[in-house]
């Protein structure tokens, strides 16, 4: 079986010309205080998940380039630049009109679109995402930015009036929180990072952005756009080991908002570093162990199709992936048969190949974890259902359907974040429900069935355990206008287009008694455009 996986890796001359990189990208620039500074210190090499077959040396990873490996002193410099730009809420950016901030963001969107080809290619090479999905991630990010701008227009226009209640005149608007530390994930390094970065900026906050460990170089083509489209110090981008610099920045007490897409373990540790935890707002997208409950009357063709896509899109490296399939015992044999056929049809290969579904994982540490979790399950009585499941060569891992998975196995509770599909049987629906209730995670669940009585009866308890119940479809984030949240250890705060704008801001108001002099004063402020906050303008 390993000989079947080995040819999936290309020789150097077999890489299509249009997908090749022109050479190593050794990024030495970093953005601080509105300037692109040149780094002259130590750097970290970037290896692609794509490995090359070489007749002499066998398989070896492609070296993409390198980026600065900065330290605490430089992270503090970036943080101080963001603090200075915010200036306790008196800086150019937090006091700028909403219309002004939107204009800056629209210029950035245009500049970013011009870099699509570069960013997509780097996204593919850095994390092994298929070229089709890399393009989709870029385009979806642009769509998200445009939709967020429109949502802010709608919100601000709705607040562009005075309200008079019980003799008091008031105007309520949303105002920024301060300095935001943005930490994105490697699996969606562009989209998930921007889903916190963009609303944070639009609401008037200043930002320190640390790119993820995988998916770092793709921010390079955007550095000039960040510098040119926003006032100095509003966006600061540093390259540094997170475990070294992030606790230090939080311990300074200068961070007002922690925006993290990552693990609950890391989030818990970081929040404790802040000297005044009640002053730190945390917006977190964390672990998930989303389950699919397949009822005995489910449409098996539909359930299998959705479960395969839900479990293995981008190799299962999605927080919304289906990571446990709970199938009624009366249909589990047929379900496994159909699931095996569907998984065996998936194309394994390199990310530029048409129709590819399974691509290389970020590195040997990920394939090693998959192997360990699979061995643990098999040692405790589970088996690999599909032929060759769990085979590994280099960074390629053949998906494995594992059955029956039970309490005590790693795969029962741990988020595998990779191409392993655990399946467990149930006899009574209470067993399936109890799995969700006792889980530490509470993001989403999928329910497959056709009986309205049974599906309806499941929905009511499930919505009190997770934040989204998907009926006859896989778990997913979109559309972006819908809430994206989680209970328990899965999230803190809600991310969607409108919710994110609220998350990175707070309601503030100006009020006065409804006397004639005060009315005249407010009218003069509005007519003379003396305040960005007190106005009745309408943004088209």
ABEGO torsion letter per residue (X at the ends): XAAAAAAABBBAAABBAAABBAEBBBBABBBBGGBBBBBABBBBBBBBABBBBBAAAEBBBBBAEBBBBBBAAAAAAAAAAAAAAAGGGABAAAABBAAAAAAAAAAAAAAAAAAAAAAAAAAAAAAGBBAAAAAAAAAAAAAAAAAAAAAAAAAAAAABBBBBBGGBBBBBBBBBAEBBBBBBBAABAAAAAAAAAAAAAAAGBBBBBBBBABGAAAAAAAAAAAAAABBBGABBBBBBBAAAAAAAAAAAGABABBBBBBBAAAAAAAAAABABAAABBBBBBBBBBBBBBBBAABBAAAAAAAAAAAAABGGGBBAABBABBBBBAAAAAAAAAAAAAAAAABBBEBAABBGBABBBBABAAAAAAAAAAAAAAAAAGBBBABBGBGBBBEABBBBBBBOBBBBGBAAAABBAGBBBBBBBBBABAAAAAAAAAABABBABBBBBBABAAAAAAAAAAAAAABABBBBGBBBBAOBAABBBBBBEAABBEBBBAAAAAAAABBBBBBBBBBBAAAAAAAAAAAAAGABAABBABBBX
